[in-house]
Amino acid sequence: MRDFVRGLLAPLPRKNCWTIAEHAGDTSPDGMQDLLTRVRWDDAAVRADVREFVGEHFGDPEAVLVIDETGT
């Protein structure tokens, strides 16, 4: 997962399983494709893990989180 996210954040000209796998040093996209198509995710558990991580590492009692989905 870490390598996949790093690939998404990398300045690659195209982002697909092949290019992300190559960026991660893999010889084929099989692992990236498995991650996206075959692995079952518990989205609530992932969301809770991310929330806990962010709270521990970036949290500030005075902070306010603003989510803007307008794309502007």
C-alpha positions as CSV (number, residue, x, y, z in Angstrom):
1,M,0.0,0.0,0.0
2,R,2.8,2.4,0.9
3,D,4.4,1.9,-2.5
4,F,1.1,2.4,-4.3
5,V,0.4,5.7,-2.5
6,R,4.0,6.9,-3.2
7,G,3.4,6.1,-6.8
8,L,0.2,8.1,-6.8
9,L,2.0,11.1,-5.3
10,A,5.0,10.8,-7.6
11,P,5.4,13.0,-10.6
12,L,4.8,10.2,-13.1
13,P,3.6,11.2,-16.5
14,R,0.9,8.4,-16.4
15,K,-0.4,6.6,-13.4
16,N,-1.5,3.0,-13.8
17,C,-0.5,-0.3,-12.2
18,W,2.5,-0.7,-14.6
19,T,4.0,2.7,-14.0
20,I,3.4,2.7,-10.3
21,A,4.9,-0.8,-10.0
22,E,8.0,0.2,-12.0
23,H,8.3,3.3,-9.8
24,A,8.3,1.0,-6.7
25,G,10.9,-1.2,-8.3
26,D,8.6,-4.2,-9.0
27,T,9.1,-6.2,-12.2
28,S,5.4,-6.6,-12.9
29,P,2.1,-4.9,-11.9
30,D,0.7,-8.0,-10.4
31,G,1.0,-6.9,-6.7
32,M,-0.5,-3.5,-7.5
33,Q,-3.4,-5.1,-9.4
34,D,-4.0,-7.6,-6.5
35,L,-4.1,-4.6,-4.1
36,L,-6.8,-2.9,-6.2
37,T,-8.9,-5.9,-7.3
38,R,-8.6,-8.8,-5.0
39,V,-7.8,-7.5,-1.6
40,R,-10.9,-7.0,0.6
41,W,-10.9,-3.6,2.5
42,D,-12.7,-2.6,5.6
43,D,-13.1,1.1,4.8
44,A,-14.3,1.9,8.4
45,A,-11.2,0.3,9.9
46,V,-8.9,2.1,7.4
47,R,-10.6,5.4,8.1
48,A,-10.2,4.9,11.8
49,D,-6.5,4.0,11.4
50,V,-5.9,7.1,9.4
51,R,-7.8,9.3,11.8
52,E,-5.8,7.9,14.7
53,F,-2.4,8.4,12.9
54,V,-3.3,12.0,11.9
55,G,-4.4,12.8,15.4
56,E,-1.3,11.5,17.0
57,H,1.2,13.0,14.5
58,F,-0.4,16.2,13.3
59,G,-3.1,16.9,15.9
60,D,-3.5,20.2,17.6
61,P,-6.3,20.9,20.1
62,E,-6.8,24.3,18.5
63,A,-7.1,22.9,14.9
64,V,-10.1,22.9,12.7
65,L,-10.5,20.4,9.7
66,V,-12.2,21.9,6.6
67,I,-13.0,19.6,3.7
68,D,-13.8,21.3,0.4
69,E,-15.1,19.0,-2.2
70,T,-15.7,21.7,-4.8
71,G,-12.3,21.1,-6.5
72,T,-11.4,24.8,-6.4
